[in-house]
């Protein structure tokens, strides 16, 4: 099952017989894994038996999807490979959404599944599913291990693949008989870490294009964080003074409020960010993939701009937008080489262009005042992030609140914003908060969720309580599927079909039933004190926040329109 890429096999150092299950645990320990998430079952029981007495900290989630999301978030915040485990059949298939989530957001994750014994594979055995076949389109690589002796090499290679190049999830499927099999000949491998750096001539072409531009914009994607290139991006922004915009997954790469940072672009981006991009003559794209939520109508996106595209994945360069210069390879060394070259020459002359958009951004700043006595979610979220300070991490679910978090919260670093970007999976927020808090125990981790999303993995409140994870939860409740309702209002002639959640449970009582402190905020004058209570609590706590069902996310680029054709409503 080994790939041919730079793999050097080495003999075992352990002569005593070991089971395949024990080799799984010992190899994870050897690779420095500290935390993993999972749910046991018959086909993976030998591995759970081998966990006893190990150094691994296993967190029993209450659904395998929760385990996958928690591992994903742990990887995003810690920079390590996230690890989750599940049994065969329904256990493995319950991981699928989490695996797809990691694939679309390029998150390094290793998923270990048990399977039925090889002797009954293909015979519709109890809880048998071909999870290798099910997940082929949504993994970076996958393995079906046939021999216990191969386990160390498979796991080591899986970790290497998950975090190298463009990261992503890797699946390891272990039949039960392989977990029981004893071996005295386990094999490991050594895989060299390779850095891919563009040729000097390509960097020179990128520099020439940047120097020739009069209206350049730096377009930052999630790859900046994934590649460890955040400081290189910030150095480029400081040195050149070029206006910057960010995708959803790149928020925090440039700290909120920084000079020349225009905010998020795209469907719910700022007017300044979208208009600057539309008017630009050069886009310097760093680790972004021209996602449709960022570009709007692709044929009319930045119509006057050439493109200099930095990306680790050569398939992304030129995939959706023709480029003038494609810089393939690791972002960090390539950007550092560009920065060094730019620093050796004259300053970039874009002051007038940058000054114009800085003034525009200030003039179009969000207004946190809204009429009425009810809670205004944007104001609450902004105040929350400011009071939480630089240790703030928002583990965000999907829906209207996801966009409000992106628009109104202040982020000092990219790890401060954790959300399901590419897949947009409701139910992400609560398990993501668990993973983020375990990755950074000293951070102020706040799950921000909605009444729709929280119900999809609400059972993870039991995980929070069992392990006394001091997670703070803000549940914004509009008794609707808010984003769907908003689209129905504007694009489906107000036919509000199946979005009414007015029969929600009393979430304060639900949280208390799970052993978690909870309280309600239902008027504006309770917001500041409620945030203070939330932040002061030493243990897990949930704030149930009642908001207006009619509140919408603004601005909004309608489907099929370009990013300059933004709708704006009352804010």
Secondary structure, 3 states (H helix, E strand, C coil): CCCCCCEEEECCCCCCCEEHHHHHHHHHHHCCCCEEEECCCHHHHHHHHHHCCCCCEEEECCCHHHHHHHHHHHHHHHCCCEEEEECCCHHHHCCHHHHHHHHHCCCCEEEEEEECCHHHCCCCCCCCCCHHHHHHHHCCEEEEECCHHHHHHHHHHHHHHHHCCCCCEEEEEEEHHHHHCEECCCCEEEECCCCCCCCHHHHHHHHHHHHHCCCEEEEECCHHHHCCCHHHHHHHHHHHCCEEEECHHHCCCCCCCCCCEEEECCCCCCHHHHHHHHHCCEEEEECCCCCHHHHECHHHCCCCCEEEEEECCHHHCCCCCCCCEEEECCHHHHHHHHHHHHHCCCCCCCHHHHHHHHHHHHHCCCCCCCCCCCECHHHHHHHHHHHHHHHEEEEECCCHHHHHHHHHCCCCCHHHEEECCCCCCCCHHHHHHHHHHHHCCCCEEEEEEECCCHHHCHHHHHHHHHCCCCCEEEEEECCECHHHHHHHHHHCCCCCCCCECCCCCCHHHHHHHCCCEEEEECCHHHHHHHHHHHHHCCCCEEEEEEECCCCCCCCEECCCCECCCEECCCC
